[in-house]
């Protein structure tokens, strides 16, 4: 397993128009006991080759005690065997918080706010943050979210800009509500990094699993409902359960258009619906909402149901 991307809270100091999980001031986050329970349901140390865990939000520094509680629990469980990383918009990061992050064994910090959707003040902090990082001996990392770190902690800057994997914006949350997403059928998020491709292959390279609070999804853009919750079920048990079903095997291959074949819905039909709805993500929502609602977990705190489909006015087509 290459990566677990874990949004521990949707609480944020900003309310950006493109936010895929509707983060904003005062939004929901895990309680400390819930974070501990989730950690207990992550893979056993040494059971699978887990490279890194990325903690994100919301804004992880908006609720620092939750962040540091989670980091401490993860390090207690895995020690130096798993890299710990943090993703932030950079607004709240100062010397004291950076020192706490490094003291909690964070080896990489990504400032993921360098785009037109974040306030100018956020973008203008870049030079200040570079000086702050380098004052602590951190080096700039190549790449965006992947790649190994050396012995010294590293930092990176990125955002939803043209030509990047997130440039078209996921058709989720406010990006969908505000019609900012430009994702089309040609944007095959499922087949890209952080999409569903390979999410079941936890004993191999390239696998990333997305956790929103305690809810587990095949991909960062999130299906309409999760496959399960870490509050009730171990992560590997969820993945093993999904691996037995042809729908999730199609997603694991990066082929959402083929999810319905076991129900007699051809791959051509999946492609057709992706074109009619606008992109593969909305076909994924429609498939699970209309054709296979029993496959997904109900009652998750981050589930969207049919929200995006209803926004488009395509329910029942």
N, C-alpha and C positions, 0 to 999 in steps of 0.2 A: 504494500500500500504506500503510494508515494506521498499522499497528502490528505489530511482532514482539514477542511475549511469550516470553521466554527464561529457563527455569529452568536455571541453570548448575550447580546442585548441590542434592541433596536433603538434604545435611547440615544439621542444625538443632539449636539448643540446647533445643528442646521436642519433645514427642511428643504433639501434640494429637489428641483423639479423632475430630475431623472431617476430618483431613487427607486430601485426595483423592489425593495421590501418595505417601503413606506416608513423609513426611519424618520424620527422627529423628536423634539424635546418632550420628555415624559413618556415615550413609547415603552412597550413591554420589554422586560429582560428577565433572565433567570434569577431566582433567589440563590443565596449562597449554598443552602442545602441541596437545591436542585442541581447546581453546577457539580457538586460533589457526587450526587447520584449519577449524573451523566458520565463523569469520569470513570466511575466504577463499571459502566457498561461499554467502555471503549475496549479495544483489543487488549488481551493480557500481555504484559511485557514479555517480549521474546517470542510470542506466539506467531506473529506475522512481522515481516520487515517493514515497519512504519518509519518513514523518513522524517516527516515534519507535521506539526499541527499549527495552523494559522488562526489566530484569534482576531475577530473583526467585529464590526457593528453594522448599523448604528455607528457611534463613535465610542470605541472601547475606553477612551480616557474620560468620557462623560460620567462613568461610574467606576472610578479606579479601584475601589475595594473589591468589586466583583471581578475585575480583570486580574488583580494580584492574588486574590483567593484562588482563582482558576489556574493561574500560572503555577502557584505553589502546589496545588493538587496534582497538576500534570507532571511537575518535576519530581514530586514525591513518588509518583507511579512509575515514571520512565527514566528518571535520572538523565544522564547525558546521552542515552541511546536514541532519543528523539529530539530533533531540533524544534525549538519554540520560537514562533514568529508573531509579529503584531502588525495589523493594518490600521491606519489612522488617517484622518484628514489633516492632522498637524496643528490645528488651531490651539489645542490645549497643551501641547507638548512644551515643556520647559525643562530646565536643568534638573530639578528635583524629580520629575516624573521619568525623565530619561534615565537618571541614575537608578531609580527603582526598577525600571524595565530591565536594565542590564544586570542588576543584582538578582533578578528573578530569571536569569539565564536566557533572556531573549537574544537571539543571535542575528535577527534581521528585522528591520522596521521598514514597512512600505508606506509611503505617503501617497495615498491614492486619490488625490484631489486636484491634479493638475489639468483642468479642463474648463470649458466655458460654463459648465453647469454649477460650479462652486463659486462662492463670492470672490471678488477680486482680492480682498484682504487675505484670504486663504492662500491664493496663488502667490501673492506678494511676500509671504512668509518664507518662501523657498530658500532664499539666500541666508536668512537668519537660521533656518533649520540646518542647512549645510554646515554653517559655522559651528552650530551646536553639536551636530553629529561628529564632526571632525575633531572638536575639542575633546571628545571622549575616545579618540583613536579609531573611530569607525571609518570604513572605506565605502565608496560607492559600488553598488553591485550592478553587474550587467544583467540584462533581461528584465522581465516584469515580475512574475510570481514564481518562476521555477528556477532551478539551478542550485547548486550546493554553495554553502558558505565555507570559508576557511576558518582559521583559528580565531580571527578577529571578527567582531560583529560588523554587519554591513547595513547599508540603507539604500533605498531606491525611491524614485518619484515616477508616478504615472497617472493616467486618468483616462476618461472616455473621450479619446481624440480620434480624428479620422485616421483610418489605416490600421488601427489596432483591433484586437479581437473583440473588444467591448464597444468599439466605435459606433456601430449601428444602434446600440442600446437594446437591451433585452426588452421584449414586449411584456413588461410586468410593472405593477405598481404605478407610480406617478408618471413614468415614461409612457405608459399606455394611456392613462387617464388624460394626460396633456398632449397626446398624439405626437410625442417626441421621438418615439422609436421609428427607425427607418429600416428595421429588419424585414427582409423579404424571403421568399422561398429559397433564394440562393445563399442565404446566411444559415449554414448548417451548424448551429451551435452544438447540437448533440454530438457531432463528429469532431469537435474541437476540444482543446484543453479546457477543463472545468465543465464541459458538457457531460452527457451520460456515458459516452464511450469509455469502456473499461472500468466502470464503477464497481462491477462485480468481481473483478480480477484482483482481489486484495492480496494474493500471494505473488503477484507479478509487479512489473514496473508500469507506471502511467496511470494508476488508479487514484482518483480523488473522490472523496465523499463529502457532501455538503450537509452541514447541520445548522439549522436555523432554530435558535434556542435549544430545545430538546428534539425537535422534529428533524427527521432524516430524509433527504431528497437525493435522487440520482444525479442532479446537476445544480450548479449555482443559480441558473435562472428559475428553478423551482417549478415542478408540476403543480397542478391545482391543489393537490393534497399530498402529504408525505407518505412514505412507505411504512413509517412507524415512528416511535418515540423512544429516545434513550432513557426516559424515566421508567419505561416498562419492559424493555427488551434489549439484550446485548446487540451491539452493532453487527457483529459477525453473524449472529443468528438471523437478523433481518436480511443481510445480504445472501446468506445461504437459502433462505426462504424464497427470495426473489429469483435466485438463479434457477429454481425449479420451474419457472413459468416462462412461456415463450414471449410474452409481452416484454418482460424485463431483459430477456436475452436479446431481443431486437434493439432495445435501447442501449444495451451494453455494446452492441456492434455499431452504435451511432446511426441507427436506421429507424427513426420513429415512424417513417412512412410504412414500415412493415409490421407495426405492432398488432394490427387487426387481422393478420392472416389466419390466426387460429380461430377467429370468429367468422371467417369467410369474407373479410374485408381485404381486398387485394392491395398490394403495394401501389399499384396505379391509383387506386381510390385514395390511399393516404396522400400520395403526391397531389392529386386533384384537390383534396380538401385543404392541403397546405397552401396551394395557390389561391383557392377561393377565400380562405380565411386571412391570408397574407403572409404566413410564415409557419414553420414547423412547430414552434412553441404553442401556438394557438390550436393547431391540430392535436397536439399532445393533450392539451386541456380538454378539447372536445371529446377526444377518444375516451379519456378516463371518466369524464362527467356523463357522457351519453351511452357509451358502450360497455364500460367495465368499471363502474363505480365501486364494486365490491373489492377491487384489488388494492385500493388505497385506504389508509388509516383515516378514520373520522374522529374529530375532536381535538386535533392538533391546534396549538395556539397560533400558528403561522399559516394555516391553510387559507386559501383564497376562494375555494369553491368555484363558482362559475363567474366570479367578478369580472374578469377580463373579457369573457365571452359576452356577458350581458352589456358591458360597455360598448362593445362593437355591434350589439343588436343582432346577433347571429344565433341565439339560442334555438335549438330544435331544428336547424337546417339539415 
